[in-house]
Each structure stands twice: as structure tokens, then as C-alpha cells.
Amino acid sequence: MIRLFARSSSDAVSSVVAMTIVLAVLAVALPLAISNFIPHYVKSSEVQRYAEAEDSFLKIAEFYPSSGRLRLRLGEQTPFGFVAATSLKAVSSGVAEVDAACDGNNIHLECNISSVQLRMIGRTIPNKTLIFSEGGIVVEQMARQQILSEPQIELNYSDNLTLTVDCLRDEREISESGSVIVDIVVSMERREYENCTGYIHINDSLFQGYWDEAMQSNGSMNFTNKNVTLIVRWMEVKV
């Protein structure tokens, strides 16, 4: 009985020693994993989400010239619970106004210029905002703004006047920490007028310089006795 007791005590001590070694290894390994592997994984996940969201968003420029519907997927949860979060806003970037007296129907249009902003918020990489307006893309990051693609400013002035205006139906903001599906819907209407006299005024916070060049003036232009074709592209964001 005494020998059995001694052998059992030895086994117990060995188990305690083995458990102590395991705990010591874990005590060293876990902080290393937390400080190295997880941040690296989170950064890789956010870089991937940035790239996916950006590629999806940039399709707006290809899709936009014609009517239709574009579906975007925003946000995604990682296995560790961290979020490569995104938010999307449909807001006005300015005002477009056309007013003229014509034969038959007169022109009275005043609308908010459409602007869609995708903000990508990360824990490990700098926040970035992509802004789409009038066919152009602007990137904002680290307090800097860069034009990624130029707008599709359409103003043709000869014997006839043709003007394309991009209008926003409603302002909208969507913020998600998970995954959300967003539809961007564009509809187009074309109006034609004869023998018009009036003016065009554009106040565009993103692309004013392009409008000034098209109008050959500072934000406004007058026209007299012109046939006018007015094309309005309406943009709407839906969840």
C-alpha cells in the first residue's frame, strides 16, 4: 500500500509539472499571437475589404451614363469580431439651375447635383473616401483630394444647346458594421424646347472648374433664341 501511494504521488507531481509547462508555453505564445498574428490578419482583412469595396464602387462610373440599377455590397465581419466598416452617403455636391422662356413650354429646373460618397473606415490602415459625381471619381485620404477620373460634363453650345444635368432625388446615409446591399438606381429623361432665352447656373463643390470651362464663364451663362435639349439623369440610393 505504501509503494502504491508513492507511485501515485509521483504521477501526480509529473502531471502538475506538465500542466505548468503547458501553461508557461501558452503564457508566452498567446501574447505573441495577439501582438503579431491577429493584427496582421485584421490588416490583411481590411486591405481586402477596401479593395473589394473600391472595385465595386468604381463600377458606378461604367454603369452611370445609362439608366439602370447597380448593386453594391458593403461591410463584412471578420472571424475575430473586427469590422472593416463602410458607410455610404448620397448627398448634394451643389446646385444646378436652368431657367428660360421658350415657345410653348418654358424651362424651370433647379435640383441638387448628385454625389455618392463611400467612406471606408479601418483600424490598421488610413480611412479613405471615394466620391462619385457626374461620372467622375474623387478620392479623399489623409486630408488630400485627388481626381481619379474626370466628370462627364456635357454642355454643347452651337445653333442648338444641349445640356446634361445630374440630379439627386433624395439624400441618404447608410452606416453598417455588418453586411448590407445597396442599390444605386439611375433614370433618365430628355426634354426638348424651341426658341429659348434664359440662363444656366451651376454651383458645384467638386467639379466647378470643369463647368466654368464648358460655359466659358464663372458658374453661369446666358443664351438667346436657342433650341434647347435638356437631359436630366436622376440618381437614387436604395437599401
CYANA upper distance limits for C-alpha pairs under 8 A (distance plus 0.5 A):
  1 MET  CA      5 PHE  CA      6.74
  2 ILE  CA      6 ALA  CA      6.81
  3 ARG  CA      7 ARG  CA      6.72
  4 LEU  CA      8 SER  CA      6.71
  5 PHE  CA      9 SER  CA      6.72
  6 ALA  CA     10 SER  CA      6.83
  7 ARG  CA     11 ASP  CA      6.85
  8 SER  CA     12 ALA  CA      6.68
  9 SER  CA     13 VAL  CA      6.72
 10 SER  CA     14 SER  CA      6.76
 11 ASP  CA     15 SER  CA      6.75
 12 ALA  CA     16 VAL  CA      6.79
 13 VAL  CA     17 VAL  CA      6.67
 14 SER  CA     18 ALA  CA      6.58
 15 SER  CA     19 MET  CA      6.57
 16 VAL  CA     20 THR  CA      6.56
 17 VAL  CA     21 ILE  CA      6.76
 18 ALA  CA     22 VAL  CA      6.74
 19 MET  CA     23 LEU  CA      6.60
 20 THR  CA     24 ALA  CA      6.58
 21 ILE  CA     25 VAL  CA      6.67
 22 VAL  CA     26 LEU  CA      6.68
 23 LEU  CA     27 ALA  CA      6.46
 24 ALA  CA     28 VAL  CA      6.90
 25 VAL  CA     29 ALA  CA      6.44
 26 LEU  CA     30 LEU  CA      6.12
 27 ALA  CA     31 PRO  CA      7.46
 28 VAL  CA     32 LEU  CA      7.15
 29 ALA  CA     33 ALA  CA      6.65
 30 LEU  CA     34 ILE  CA      6.55
 31 PRO  CA     35 SER  CA      6.41
 32 LEU  CA     36 ASN  CA      6.33
 32 LEU  CA     37 PHE  CA      8.08
 33 ALA  CA     37 PHE  CA      5.43
 33 ALA  CA     38 ILE  CA      6.92
 34 ILE  CA     38 ILE  CA      5.91
 34 ILE  CA     39 PRO  CA      7.75
 35 SER  CA     39 PRO  CA      7.10
 36 ASN  CA     40 HIS  CA      6.72
 37 PHE  CA     41 TYR  CA      6.58
 38 ILE  CA     42 VAL  CA      6.55
 39 PRO  CA     43 LYS  CA      6.54
 39 PRO  CA    124 THR  CA      8.39
 40 HIS  CA     44 SER  CA      6.64
 41 TYR  CA     45 SER  CA      6.55
 42 VAL  CA     46 GLU  CA      6.61
 42 VAL  CA     78 THR  CA      8.26
 42 VAL  CA     82 PHE  CA      7.66
 42 VAL  CA    124 THR  CA      8.11
 43 LYS  CA     47 VAL  CA      6.57
 43 LYS  CA    123 ARG  CA      8.25
 43 LYS  CA    124 THR  CA      6.15
 43 LYS  CA    125 ILE  CA      7.65
 44 SER  CA     48 GLN  CA      6.68
 45 SER  CA     49 ARG  CA      6.67
 45 SER  CA     78 THR  CA      7.83
 45 SER  CA     84 ALA  CA      7.90
 46 GLU  CA     50 TYR  CA      6.47
 46 GLU  CA     83 VAL  CA      8.42
 46 GLU  CA     84 ALA  CA      5.68
 46 GLU  CA    122 GLY  CA      6.92
 46 GLU  CA    124 THR  CA      8.23
 46 GLU  CA    125 ILE  CA      8.18
 47 VAL  CA     51 ALA  CA      6.72
 47 VAL  CA    125 ILE  CA      8.22
 48 GLN  CA     52 GLU  CA      6.65
 49 ARG  CA     53 ALA  CA      6.45
 49 ARG  CA     75 GLY  CA      8.03
 49 ARG  CA     76 GLU  CA      8.02
 49 ARG  CA     84 ALA  CA      6.89
 50 TYR  CA     54 GLU  CA      6.43
 50 TYR  CA     84 ALA  CA      8.24
 50 TYR  CA    120 MET  CA      7.25
 51 ALA  CA     55 ASP  CA      6.52
 52 GLU  CA     56 SER  CA      6.63
 53 ALA  CA     57 PHE  CA      6.53
 53 ALA  CA     73 ARG  CA      7.79
 53 ALA  CA     74 LEU  CA      7.05
 54 GLU  CA     58 LEU  CA      6.52
 54 GLU  CA    130 LEU  CA      8.24
 55 ASP  CA     59 LYS  CA      7.24
 56 SER  CA     60 ILE  CA      8.38
 56 SER  CA     72 LEU  CA      6.68
 56 SER  CA     73 ARG  CA      8.13
 57 PHE  CA     72 LEU  CA      7.43
 57 PHE  CA    118 LEU  CA      8.12
 58 LEU  CA     62 GLU  CA      8.09
 58 LEU  CA    137 ILE  CA      8.31
 59 LYS  CA     63 PHE  CA      6.60
 60 ILE  CA     64 TYR  CA      6.05
 60 ILE  CA     70 LEU  CA      7.74
 60 ILE  CA    132 PHE  CA      8.16
 60 ILE  CA    135 GLY  CA      8.39
 61 ALA  CA     65 PRO  CA      8.19
 61 ALA  CA    132 PHE  CA      8.17
 61 ALA  CA    135 GLY  CA      5.89
 61 ALA  CA    136 GLY  CA      7.30
 61 ALA  CA    137 ILE  CA      8.10
 63 PHE  CA     68 GLY  CA      8.19
 63 PHE  CA     70 LEU  CA      7.72
 64 TYR  CA     68 GLY  CA      8.50
 64 TYR  CA    135 GLY  CA      7.08
 64 TYR  CA    186 VAL  CA      7.69
 65 PRO  CA    135 GLY  CA      7.88
 66 SER  CA    186 VAL  CA      7.89
 66 SER  CA    187 SER  CA      8.22
 66 SER  CA    188 MET  CA      7.94
 67 SER  CA    185 VAL  CA      8.05
 67 SER  CA    186 VAL  CA      5.38
 67 SER  CA    187 SER  CA      5.24
 67 SER  CA    188 MET  CA      6.45
 67 SER  CA    233 ARG  CA      8.49
 68 GLY  CA    185 VAL  CA      6.38
 68 GLY  CA    186 VAL  CA      5.87
 68 GLY  CA    187 SER  CA      7.19
 69 ARG  CA    183 ASP  CA      6.94
 69 ARG  CA    184 ILE  CA      6.11
 69 ARG  CA    185 VAL  CA      5.01
 69 ARG  CA    186 VAL  CA      6.91
 70 LEU  CA    183 ASP  CA      6.07
 70 LEU  CA    184 ILE  CA      5.64
 70 LEU  CA    185 VAL  CA      7.07
 71 ARG  CA    181 ILE  CA      7.30
 71 ARG  CA    182 VAL  CA      6.20
 71 ARG  CA    183 ASP  CA      5.06
 71 ARG  CA    184 ILE  CA      6.97
 72 LEU  CA    181 ILE  CA      6.28
 72 LEU  CA    182 VAL  CA      5.59
 72 LEU  CA    183 ASP  CA      6.80
 72 LEU  CA    184 ILE  CA      8.38
 73 ARG  CA    179 SER  CA      7.37
 73 ARG  CA    180 VAL  CA      6.34
 73 ARG  CA    181 ILE  CA      5.26
 73 ARG  CA    182 VAL  CA      6.85
 74 LEU  CA     85 ALA  CA      8.36
 74 LEU  CA     86 THR  CA      6.62
 74 LEU  CA     87 SER  CA      8.11
 74 LEU  CA    176 GLU  CA      8.17
 74 LEU  CA    178 GLY  CA      8.42
 74 LEU  CA    179 SER  CA      6.03
 74 LEU  CA    180 VAL  CA      5.83
 74 LEU  CA    181 ILE  CA      6.96
 74 LEU  CA    182 VAL  CA      8.05
 75 GLY  CA     83 VAL  CA      7.90
 75 GLY  CA     84 ALA  CA      6.66
 75 GLY  CA     85 ALA  CA      5.61
 75 GLY  CA     86 THR  CA      5.92
 75 GLY  CA    176 GLU  CA      7.06
 75 GLY  CA    177 SER  CA      6.67
 75 GLY  CA    178 GLY  CA      5.80
 75 GLY  CA    179 SER  CA      5.11
 75 GLY  CA    180 VAL  CA      7.19
 76 GLU  CA     83 VAL  CA      6.77
 76 GLU  CA     84 ALA  CA      6.67
 76 GLU  CA     85 ALA  CA      7.48
 76 GLU  CA    177 SER  CA      7.62
 76 GLU  CA    178 GLY  CA      5.61
 76 GLU  CA    179 SER  CA      5.69
 77 GLN  CA     81 GLY  CA      6.69
 77 GLN  CA     82 PHE  CA      6.82
 77 GLN  CA     83 VAL  CA      5.50
 77 GLN  CA     84 ALA  CA      7.48
 77 GLN  CA    177 SER  CA      7.81
 77 GLN  CA    178 GLY  CA      6.18
 77 GLN  CA    179 SER  CA      8.08
 78 THR  CA     82 PHE  CA      6.11
 78 THR  CA     83 VAL  CA      6.69
 78 THR  CA     84 ALA  CA      8.39
 83 VAL  CA    122 GLY  CA      8.22
 83 VAL  CA    177 SER  CA      6.77
 83 VAL  CA    178 GLY  CA      7.90
 84 ALA  CA    120 MET  CA      8.01
 84 ALA  CA    121 ILE  CA      6.98
 84 ALA  CA    122 GLY  CA      6.07
 84 ALA  CA    123 ARG  CA      8.23
 84 ALA  CA    177 SER  CA      8.23
 85 ALA  CA    120 MET  CA      6.69
 85 ALA  CA    121 ILE  CA      5.85
 85 ALA  CA    122 GLY  CA      7.19
 85 ALA  CA    176 GLU  CA      7.19
 85 ALA  CA    177 SER  CA      5.85
 85 ALA  CA    178 GLY  CA      7.94
 86 THR  CA    118 LEU  CA      7.48
 86 THR  CA    119 ARG  CA      6.06
 86 THR  CA    120 MET  CA      5.04
 86 THR  CA    121 ILE  CA      6.40
 86 THR  CA    175 SER  CA      7.16
 86 THR  CA    176 GLU  CA      7.00
 86 THR  CA    177 SER  CA      7.80
 87 SER  CA    118 LEU  CA      6.42
 87 SER  CA    119 ARG  CA      5.70
 87 SER  CA    120 MET  CA      7.18
 87 SER  CA    173 GLU  CA      7.98
 87 SER  CA    174 ILE  CA      6.09
 87 SER  CA    175 SER  CA      4.84
 87 SER  CA    176 GLU  CA      6.80
 88 LEU  CA    116 VAL  CA      7.62
 88 LEU  CA    117 GLN  CA      6.04
 88 LEU  CA    118 LEU  CA      5.05
 88 LEU  CA    119 ARG  CA      6.68
 88 LEU  CA    173 GLU  CA      6.33
 88 LEU  CA    174 ILE  CA      5.66
 88 LEU  CA    175 SER  CA      7.00
 89 LYS  CA    116 VAL  CA      6.17
 89 LYS  CA    117 GLN  CA      5.58
 89 LYS  CA    118 LEU  CA      7.14
 89 LYS  CA    171 GLU  CA      7.98
 89 LYS  CA    172 ARG  CA      6.08
 89 LYS  CA    173 GLU  CA      4.73
 89 LYS  CA    174 ILE  CA      6.69
 90 ALA  CA    114 SER  CA      7.71
 90 ALA  CA    115 SER  CA      6.24
 90 ALA  CA    116 VAL  CA      4.96
 90 ALA  CA    117 GLN  CA      6.88
 90 ALA  CA    168 LEU  CA      8.34
 90 ALA  CA    170 ASP  CA      8.04
 90 ALA  CA    171 GLU  CA      5.62
 90 ALA  CA    172 ARG  CA      5.42
 90 ALA  CA    173 GLU  CA      6.76
 90 ALA  CA    236 GLU  CA      8.37
 90 ALA  CA    237 VAL  CA      7.19
 91 VAL  CA    114 SER  CA      7.03
 91 VAL  CA    115 SER  CA      5.87
 91 VAL  CA    116 VAL  CA      6.85
 91 VAL  CA    117 GLN  CA      8.24
 91 VAL  CA    168 LEU  CA      8.07
 91 VAL  CA    170 ASP  CA      8.29
 91 VAL  CA    171 GLU  CA      5.42
 91 VAL  CA    172 ARG  CA      7.18
 92 SER  CA    112 ASN  CA      5.84
 92 SER  CA    113 ILE  CA      5.86
 92 SER  CA    114 SER  CA      5.86
 92 SER  CA    115 SER  CA      6.08
 92 SER  CA    168 LEU  CA      7.42
 92 SER  CA    171 GLU  CA      7.68
 93 SER  CA    112 ASN  CA      7.68
 93 SER  CA    113 ILE  CA      6.06
 93 SER  CA    114 SER  CA      6.89
 93 SER  CA    115 SER  CA      6.16
 93 SER  CA    133 SER  CA      8.25
 93 SER  CA    204 ASP  CA      6.46
 93 SER  CA    205 SER  CA      6.07
 93 SER  CA    206 LEU  CA      7.12
 94 GLY  CA    112 ASN  CA      6.30
 94 GLY  CA    113 ILE  CA      5.65
 94 GLY  CA    114 SER  CA      8.45
 94 GLY  CA    202 ILE  CA      8.09
 94 GLY  CA    203 ASN  CA      5.73
 94 GLY  CA    204 ASP  CA      4.91
 94 GLY  CA    205 SER  CA      6.31
 95 VAL  CA    110 GLU  CA      7.57
 95 VAL  CA    111 CYS  CA      6.31
 95 VAL  CA    112 ASN  CA      5.12
 95 VAL  CA    113 ILE  CA      5.91
 95 VAL  CA    202 ILE  CA      6.50
 95 VAL  CA    203 ASN  CA      5.74
 95 VAL  CA    204 ASP  CA      6.99
 96 ALA  CA    109 LEU  CA      8.29
 96 ALA  CA    110 GLU  CA      6.19
 96 ALA  CA    111 CYS  CA      6.06
 96 ALA  CA    112 ASN  CA      6.86
 96 ALA  CA    113 ILE  CA      6.82
 96 ALA  CA    165 VAL  CA      7.68
 96 ALA  CA    200 ILE  CA      8.23
 96 ALA  CA    201 HIS  CA      6.53
 96 ALA  CA    202 ILE  CA      5.18
 96 ALA  CA    203 ASN  CA      6.98
 96 ALA  CA    204 ASP  CA      8.42
 97 GLU  CA    108 HIS  CA      8.29
 97 GLU  CA    109 LEU  CA      6.04
 97 GLU  CA    110 GLU  CA      4.80
 97 GLU  CA    111 CYS  CA      7.15
 97 GLU  CA    200 ILE  CA      6.35
 97 GLU  CA    201 HIS  CA      5.62
 97 GLU  CA    202 ILE  CA      6.88
 98 VAL  CA    107 ILE  CA      7.19
 98 VAL  CA    108 HIS  CA      6.51
 98 VAL  CA    109 LEU  CA      5.61
 98 VAL  CA    110 GLU  CA      6.96
 98 VAL  CA    198 GLY  CA      8.20
 98 VAL  CA    199 TYR  CA      6.51
 98 VAL  CA    200 ILE  CA      5.14
 98 VAL  CA    201 HIS  CA      6.95
 99 ASP  CA    106 ASN  CA      8.25
 99 ASP  CA    107 ILE  CA      5.65
 99 ASP  CA    108 HIS  CA      5.27
 99 ASP  CA    109 LEU  CA      6.89
 99 ASP  CA    198 GLY  CA      6.11
 99 ASP  CA    199 TYR  CA      6.19
 99 ASP  CA    200 ILE  CA      7.22
100 ALA  CA    106 ASN  CA      6.40
100 ALA  CA    107 ILE  CA      5.48
100 ALA  CA    108 HIS  CA      7.33
100 ALA  CA    196 CYS  CA      6.41
100 ALA  CA    197 THR  CA      5.74
100 ALA  CA    198 GLY  CA      4.36
100 ALA  CA    199 TYR  CA      6.83
101 ALA  CA    105 ASN  CA      8.29
101 ALA  CA    106 ASN  CA      5.36
101 ALA  CA    107 ILE  CA      7.03
101 ALA  CA    196 CYS  CA      5.91
101 ALA  CA    197 THR  CA      5.96
101 ALA  CA    198 GLY  CA      6.78
102 CYS  CA    106 ASN  CA      5.36
102 CYS  CA    107 ILE  CA      7.72
102 CYS  CA    193 TYR  CA      7.00
102 CYS  CA    194 GLU  CA      6.38
102 CYS  CA    195 ASN  CA      5.87
102 CYS  CA    196 CYS  CA      4.57
102 CYS  CA    197 THR  CA      7.03
103 ASP  CA    193 TYR  CA      7.80
103 ASP  CA    194 GLU  CA      6.13
103 ASP  CA    195 ASN  CA      6.30
103 ASP  CA    196 CYS  CA      7.35
104 GLY  CA    193 TYR  CA      8.34
104 GLY  CA    194 GLU  CA      8.23
105 ASN  CA    193 TYR  CA      7.38
106 ASN  CA    193 TYR  CA      8.04
106 ASN  CA    196 CYS  CA      8.30
107 ILE  CA    193 TYR  CA      8.39
111 CYS  CA    167 CYS  CA      6.26
111 CYS  CA    168 LEU  CA      7.73
112 ASN  CA    167 CYS  CA      5.97
112 ASN  CA    168 LEU  CA      6.16
113 ILE  CA    133 SER  CA      8.24
113 ILE  CA    134 GLU  CA      8.43
113 ILE  CA    165 VAL  CA      8.19
113 ILE  CA    166 ASP  CA      6.06
113 ILE  CA    167 CYS  CA      5.19
113 ILE  CA    168 LEU  CA      6.37
113 ILE  CA    204 ASP  CA      7.93
114 SER  CA    133 SER  CA      6.44
114 SER  CA    134 GLU  CA      7.59
114 SER  CA    166 ASP  CA      6.36
114 SER  CA    167 CYS  CA      5.45
114 SER  CA    168 LEU  CA      4.82
114 SER  CA    234 TRP  CA      8.41
114 SER  CA    235 MET  CA      7.04
115 SER  CA    131 ILE  CA      7.24
115 SER  CA    132 PHE  CA      6.11
115 SER  CA    133 SER  CA      5.07
115 SER  CA    134 GLU  CA      8.12
115 SER  CA    168 LEU  CA      7.97
116 VAL  CA    131 ILE  CA      6.16
116 VAL  CA    132 PHE  CA      5.63
116 VAL  CA    133 SER  CA      7.08
117 GLN  CA    129 THR  CA      7.09
117 GLN  CA    130 LEU  CA      6.14
117 GLN  CA    131 ILE  CA      4.88
117 GLN  CA    132 PHE  CA      6.88
118 LEU  CA    129 THR  CA      5.97
118 LEU  CA    130 LEU  CA      5.59
118 LEU  CA    131 ILE  CA      6.88
119 ARG  CA    127 ASN  CA      7.85
119 ARG  CA    128 LYS  CA      6.37
119 ARG  CA    129 THR  CA      4.75
119 ARG  CA    130 LEU  CA      6.97
120 MET  CA    127 ASN  CA      6.18
120 MET  CA    128 LYS  CA      5.75
120 MET  CA    129 THR  CA      6.61
121 ILE  CA    126 PRO  CA      8.04
121 ILE  CA    127 ASN  CA      5.35
121 ILE  CA    128 LYS  CA      7.39
122 GLY  CA    126 PRO  CA      7.07
122 GLY  CA    127 ASN  CA      6.45
126 PRO  CA    141 GLN  CA      7.72
126 PRO  CA    142 MET  CA      7.60
127 ASN  CA    141 GLN  CA      6.93
127 ASN  CA    142 MET  CA      8.07
128 LYS  CA    139 VAL  CA      7.77
128 LYS  CA    140 GLU  CA      6.43
128 LYS  CA    141 GLN  CA      5.37
128 LYS  CA    142 MET  CA      8.30
129 THR  CA    139 VAL  CA      6.37
129 THR  CA    140 GLU  CA      5.55
129 THR  CA    141 GLN  CA      7.01
130 LEU  CA    137 ILE  CA      7.33
130 LEU  CA    138 VAL  CA      6.35
130 LEU  CA    139 VAL  CA      5.26
130 LEU  CA    140 GLU  CA      6.92
131 ILE  CA    137 ILE  CA      6.05
131 ILE  CA    138 VAL  CA      5.50
131 ILE  CA    139 VAL  CA      6.82
131 ILE  CA    140 GLU  CA      8.39
132 PHE  CA    136 GLY  CA      6.18
132 PHE  CA    137 ILE  CA      5.17
132 PHE  CA    138 VAL  CA      7.03
133 SER  CA    137 ILE  CA      7.11
133 SER  CA    151 PRO  CA      7.58
133 SER  CA    206 LEU  CA      8.36
134 GLU  CA    151 PRO  CA      5.84
134 GLU  CA    152 GLN  CA      6.34
134 GLU  CA    153 ILE  CA      7.44
134 GLU  CA    166 ASP  CA      6.45
135 GLY  CA    150 GLU  CA      7.73
135 GLY  CA    151 PRO  CA      5.20
135 GLY  CA    152 GLN  CA      5.62
136 GLY  CA    147 ILE  CA      8.19
136 GLY  CA    148 LEU  CA      7.95
136 GLY  CA    149 SER  CA      5.59
136 GLY  CA    150 GLU  CA      5.18
136 GLY  CA    151 PRO  CA      4.27
136 GLY  CA    152 GLN  CA      7.14
137 ILE  CA    147 ILE  CA      6.58
137 ILE  CA    148 LEU  CA      5.77
137 ILE  CA    149 SER  CA      5.57
137 ILE  CA    150 GLU  CA      7.27
137 ILE  CA    151 PRO  CA      7.85
138 VAL  CA    145 GLN  CA      7.28
138 VAL  CA    146 GLN  CA      6.11
138 VAL  CA    147 ILE  CA      4.93
138 VAL  CA    148 LEU  CA      5.93
138 VAL  CA    149 SER  CA      7.61
139 VAL  CA    145 GLN  CA      6.13
139 VAL  CA    146 GLN  CA      5.65
139 VAL  CA    147 ILE  CA      6.81
139 VAL  CA    148 LEU  CA      7.02
140 GLU  CA    144 ARG  CA      6.04
140 GLU  CA    145 GLN  CA      5.00
140 GLU  CA    146 GLN  CA      7.02
141 GLN  CA    145 GLN  CA      7.17
151 PRO  CA    207 PHE  CA      7.85
151 PRO  CA    210 TYR  CA      8.39
153 ILE  CA    164 THR  CA      7.85
153 ILE  CA    210 TYR  CA      7.46
153 ILE  CA    211 TRP  CA      7.32
153 ILE  CA    214 ALA  CA      8.08
154 GLU  CA    162 THR  CA      8.11
154 GLU  CA    163 LEU  CA      6.32
154 GLU  CA    164 THR  CA      5.86
154 GLU  CA    165 VAL  CA      8.46
154 GLU  CA    214 ALA  CA      8.37
155 LEU  CA    161 LEU  CA      7.85
155 LEU  CA    162 THR  CA      6.22
155 LEU  CA    163 LEU  CA      5.10
155 LEU  CA    164 THR  CA      7.10
155 LEU  CA    214 ALA  CA      6.75
155 LEU  CA    215 MET  CA      7.94
156 ASN  CA    160 ASN  CA      8.36
156 ASN  CA    161 LEU  CA      6.17
156 ASN  CA    162 THR  CA      5.60
156 ASN  CA    163 LEU  CA      7.06
157 TYR  CA    161 LEU  CA      5.16
157 TYR  CA    162 THR  CA      7.14
159 ASP  CA    226 LYS  CA      7.09
159 ASP  CA    227 ASN  CA      8.01
160 ASN  CA    226 LYS  CA      5.98
160 ASN  CA    227 ASN  CA      5.41
160 ASN  CA    228 VAL  CA      6.47
160 ASN  CA    229 THR  CA      8.31
161 LEU  CA    226 LYS  CA      6.91
161 LEU  CA    227 ASN  CA      6.65
161 LEU  CA    228 VAL  CA      5.25
161 LEU  CA    229 THR  CA      6.72
162 THR  CA    228 VAL  CA      6.30
162 THR  CA    229 THR  CA      5.15
162 THR  CA    230 LEU  CA      6.48
162 THR  CA    231 ILE  CA      8.23
163 LEU  CA    228 VAL  CA      8.27
163 LEU  CA    229 THR  CA      6.87
163 LEU  CA    230 LEU  CA      5.61
163 LEU  CA    231 ILE  CA      6.67
164 THR  CA    230 LEU  CA      6.55
164 THR  CA    231 ILE  CA      5.09
164 THR  CA    232 VAL  CA      6.35
164 THR  CA    233 ARG  CA      7.93
165 VAL  CA    230 LEU  CA      8.15
165 VAL  CA    231 ILE  CA      6.77
165 VAL  CA    232 VAL  CA      5.48
165 VAL  CA    233 ARG  CA      6.77
166 ASP  CA    232 VAL  CA      6.48
166 ASP  CA    233 ARG  CA      5.35
166 ASP  CA    234 TRP  CA      6.67
166 ASP  CA    235 MET  CA      7.99
167 CYS  CA    232 VAL  CA      7.38
167 CYS  CA    233 ARG  CA      6.52
167 CYS  CA    234 TRP  CA      5.40
167 CYS  CA    235 MET  CA      6.74
168 LEU  CA    234 TRP  CA      6.22
168 LEU  CA    235 MET  CA      5.51
168 LEU  CA    236 GLU  CA      6.83
169 ARG  CA    234 TRP  CA      6.86
169 ARG  CA    235 MET  CA      6.56
169 ARG  CA    236 GLU  CA      6.09
170 ASP  CA    236 GLU  CA      7.06
170 ASP  CA    237 VAL  CA      8.40
172 ARG  CA    237 VAL  CA      7.43
176 GLU  CA    180 VAL  CA      7.36
180 VAL  CA    239 VAL  CA      8.11
181 ILE  CA    239 VAL  CA      6.63
182 VAL  CA    237 VAL  CA      7.54
182 VAL  CA    238 LYS  CA      6.32
182 VAL  CA    239 VAL  CA      5.18
183 ASP  CA    237 VAL  CA      6.35
183 ASP  CA    238 LYS  CA      5.53
183 ASP  CA    239 VAL  CA      6.59
184 ILE  CA    235 MET  CA      7.59
184 ILE  CA    236 GLU  CA      6.38
184 ILE  CA    237 VAL  CA      5.18
184 ILE  CA    238 LYS  CA      6.85
185 VAL  CA    235 MET  CA      6.32
185 VAL  CA    236 GLU  CA      5.68
185 VAL  CA    237 VAL  CA      6.78
185 VAL  CA    238 LYS  CA      8.07
186 VAL  CA    233 ARG  CA      7.15
186 VAL  CA    234 TRP  CA      6.06
186 VAL  CA    235 MET  CA      5.18
186 VAL  CA    236 GLU  CA      6.97
187 SER  CA    233 ARG  CA      6.35
187 SER  CA    234 TRP  CA      5.76
187 SER  CA    235 MET  CA      7.26
188 MET  CA    231 ILE  CA      7.60
188 MET  CA    232 VAL  CA      6.22
188 MET  CA    233 ARG  CA      5.02
188 MET  CA    234 TRP  CA      6.61
189 GLU  CA    231 ILE  CA      6.34
189 GLU  CA    232 VAL  CA      5.86
189 GLU  CA    233 ARG  CA      7.14
190 ARG  CA    229 THR  CA      7.64
190 ARG  CA    230 LEU  CA      6.38
190 ARG  CA    231 ILE  CA      5.01
190 ARG  CA    232 VAL  CA      6.94
191 ARG  CA    229 THR  CA      6.30
191 ARG  CA    230 LEU  CA      5.61
191 ARG  CA    231 ILE  CA      6.81
192 GLU  CA    227 ASN  CA      8.10
192 GLU  CA    228 VAL  CA      6.32
192 GLU  CA    229 THR  CA      5.01
192 GLU  CA    230 LEU  CA      6.74
193 TYR  CA    227 ASN  CA      6.23
193 TYR  CA    228 VAL  CA      5.58
193 TYR  CA    229 THR  CA      6.87
194 GLU  CA    226 LYS  CA      7.26
194 GLU  CA    227 ASN  CA      4.84
194 GLU  CA    228 VAL  CA      6.79
195 ASN  CA    224 THR  CA      8.40
195 ASN  CA    225 ASN  CA      5.16
195 ASN  CA    226 LYS  CA      5.39
195 ASN  CA    227 ASN  CA      5.50
195 ASN  CA    228 VAL  CA      8.16
196 CYS  CA    223 PHE  CA      8.19
196 CYS  CA    224 THR  CA      6.81
196 CYS  CA    225 ASN  CA      5.46
196 CYS  CA    226 LYS  CA      5.51
196 CYS  CA    227 ASN  CA      6.50
196 CYS  CA    228 VAL  CA      7.32
197 THR  CA    222 ASN  CA      8.22
197 THR  CA    223 PHE  CA      6.05
197 THR  CA    224 THR  CA      4.73
197 THR  CA    225 ASN  CA      5.79
197 THR  CA    226 LYS  CA      7.16
198 GLY  CA    222 ASN  CA      6.28
198 GLY  CA    223 PHE  CA      6.07
198 GLY  CA    224 THR  CA      7.07
199 TYR  CA    220 SER  CA      7.58
199 TYR  CA    221 MET  CA      6.08
199 TYR  CA    222 ASN  CA      4.70
199 TYR  CA    223 PHE  CA      6.46
200 ILE  CA    220 SER  CA      5.99
200 ILE  CA    221 MET  CA      5.84
200 ILE  CA    222 ASN  CA      6.94
201 HIS  CA    219 GLY  CA      6.26
201 HIS  CA    220 SER  CA      4.82
201 HIS  CA    221 MET  CA      7.18
202 ILE  CA    208 GLN  CA      8.09
202 ILE  CA    211 TRP  CA      7.72
202 ILE  CA    219 GLY  CA      5.73
202 ILE  CA    220 SER  CA      6.80
203 ASN  CA    208 GLN  CA      7.09
203 ASN  CA    219 GLY  CA      6.84
204 ASP  CA    208 GLN  CA      5.27
207 PHE  CA    211 TRP  CA      7.28
208 GLN  CA    212 ASP  CA      6.67
208 GLN  CA    219 GLY  CA      7.79
209 GLY  CA    213 GLU  CA      6.73
210 TYR  CA    214 ALA  CA      6.75
211 TRP  CA    215 MET  CA      6.54
211 TRP  CA    219 GLY  CA      7.36
212 ASP  CA    216 GLN  CA      6.06
212 ASP  CA    217 SER  CA      5.72
212 ASP  CA    218 ASN  CA      5.71
212 ASP  CA    219 GLY  CA      6.02
212 ASP  CA    220 SER  CA      8.26
213 GLU  CA    217 SER  CA      7.37
215 MET  CA    219 GLY  CA      7.95
215 MET  CA    220 SER  CA      7.46
215 MET  CA    221 MET  CA      6.59
216 GLN  CA    221 MET  CA      8.39
217 SER  CA    221 MET  CA      7.00
